[in-house]
Amino acid sequence: NGLSSILASCGPAQYRFTIKDNNGVVLTTILNNTQLGCDPCPPTTRYISGYLSPDELKNTKVHLKIHNIKDCFQMCSGSCSCKKILYSKKKERCELVSQLIKKAAKKINKAFVICAKTTETRPGNQCSSEKLTTAEAINKTPV
């Protein structure tokens, strides 16, 4: 029928596709993903396009020499107050954001990726927004 198929997968380079033919032969590993999305964010997070405002950047916890986005997210997932991460692979910089930000500023800073938590992932301790009555709080307090 004259049609060919290819397989496109994200990586191994950031924001690049690896393209293989039907036989698994790699055709290229450097195809930019400017039109299709390789989500740069870890599982249980969602990518937010844009960058934070100067006011939003004032309320972040900065960690340096963080070698990958997964390690950055591990720090965030261990904290109920962390809502988002701001990560730069080039700068090896991880910022933990406690503010609830639904939309980032329009201008994109290409050195950084913003990923927001979609589910709570803190092992052994559920982050709860439910409020206890005084009686419930007293019953849960160890004596």
C-alpha positions as MATLAB code, in Angstrom:
seq = 'NGLSSILASCGPAQYRFTIKDNNGVVLTTILNNTQLGCDPCPPTTRYISGYLSPDELKNTKVHLKIHNIKDCFQMCSGSCSCKKILYSKKKERCELVSQLIKKAAKKINKAFVICAKTTETRPGNQCSSEKLTTAEAINKTPV';
ca = [
       0.000    0.000    0.000;
       3.062    2.268    0.046;
       2.527    3.439    3.636;
       5.280    3.305    6.232;
       5.061    3.561    9.977;
       7.485    5.029   12.459;
       7.720    4.943   16.228;
       8.364    8.213   18.079;
       9.320    8.191   21.760;
      10.404   10.940   24.122;
      14.112   11.199   24.929;
      16.759   10.359   25.731;
      17.662   14.045   25.263;
      15.367   16.556   26.943;
      12.653   17.932   24.616;
      13.687   15.596   21.784;
      12.098   12.587   20.087;
      13.805    9.354   19.113;
      12.389    8.097   15.819;
      12.611    4.415   14.812;
      11.396    2.571   11.720;
       9.249   -0.596   11.714;
      12.342   -2.746   12.269;
      13.472   -0.790   15.336;
      16.310    0.962   13.511;
      16.925    4.411   15.008;
      16.447    7.077   12.341;
      17.172   10.085   14.579;
      17.429   11.003   18.256;
      17.452   14.785   17.886;
      14.011   15.656   16.516;
      12.715   18.715   18.412;
       9.349   18.362   20.086;
       8.173   21.841   19.229;
       4.864   20.596   17.846;
       4.160   17.437   19.787;
       4.642   17.228   23.506;
       7.132   15.194   25.449;
       5.943   16.221   28.880;
       9.093   17.127   30.826;
       7.362   16.639   34.183;
       7.472   13.525   36.387;
       4.413   11.281   36.831;
       1.684   12.673   39.162;
       2.511   16.211   38.000;
       1.378   18.356   35.107;
       3.398   20.765   33.012;
       2.572   24.468   33.293;
       3.643   26.666   30.415;
       5.169   30.030   31.259;
       7.218   31.381   34.129;
       6.522   32.747   37.612;
       6.139   36.443   38.401;
       8.749   38.187   40.584;
       6.274   38.112   43.519;
       5.733   34.360   43.121;
       9.486   33.764   42.948;
       9.945   35.412   46.369;
       8.203   32.495   48.093;
      10.251   29.542   46.891;
      12.767   27.282   48.606;
      15.861   27.037   46.411;
      18.044   23.925   46.192;
      21.224   23.906   44.110;
      23.182   21.070   42.480;
      20.048   19.004   41.876;
      20.985   16.840   38.901;
      17.531   15.888   37.598;
      13.880   16.813   37.776;
      12.960   13.543   39.517;
      15.198   14.408   42.485;
      13.660   17.877   42.589;
      10.169   16.404   42.647;
      11.154   13.920   45.387;
      11.874   16.899   47.650;
       8.483   18.398   46.807;
       6.533   15.170   47.217;
       7.823   14.850   50.778;
       6.157   18.130   51.724;
       2.453   18.899   51.975;
       3.163   22.613   51.564;
       4.945   22.165   48.210;
       2.486   22.653   45.339;
       4.865   23.013   42.380;
       8.470   22.682   41.335;
      10.477   25.028   39.174;
      13.469   23.157   37.734;
      16.421   24.025   35.516;
      18.593   21.169   34.267;
      21.141   23.640   32.884;
      21.502   25.441   36.228;
      20.862   22.288   38.324;
      18.449   24.436   40.296;
      15.274   23.234   42.006;
      12.750   25.598   43.539;
       9.890   24.345   45.678;
       6.801   26.517   45.367;
       4.208   26.562   48.151;
       1.774   28.966   46.463;
      -1.154   27.613   44.510;
      -0.526   28.952   41.005;
      -3.014   27.915   38.350;
      -1.463   29.814   35.469;
       2.078   31.050   35.005;
       3.070   34.373   33.466;
       2.821   34.501   29.685;
       6.554   34.774   29.022;
       8.401   31.456   29.065;
      11.876   31.098   30.550;
      13.269   28.234   28.447;
      15.832   27.309   31.113;
      13.068   26.348   33.586;
      10.207   23.852   33.687;
       7.216   24.264   36.013;
       5.473   21.100   37.197;
       2.427   21.123   39.492;
       1.334   18.289   41.761;
      -1.841   16.599   40.579;
      -2.118   14.145   43.482;
      -0.561   14.024   46.896;
       2.393   11.644   46.870;
       3.814   11.921   50.365;
       4.324    8.318   51.546;
       2.845    7.398   54.912;
       1.303   10.810   55.521;
      -1.693   11.992   53.582;
      -1.858   15.719   53.075;
      -5.371   16.553   54.113;
      -7.326   19.712   53.612;
     -10.240   18.477   55.738;
     -10.851   20.378   58.975;
     -11.456   18.485   62.188;
     -13.975   19.509   64.784;
     -12.549   20.234   68.246;
     -13.840   16.856   69.503;
     -12.212   14.996   66.569;
      -8.913   16.827   67.135;
      -8.941   15.911   70.860;
      -9.673   12.249   70.022;
      -6.755   12.142   67.553;
      -4.291   13.782   69.955;
      -1.992   11.206   71.622;
      -2.168   11.217   75.417;
];
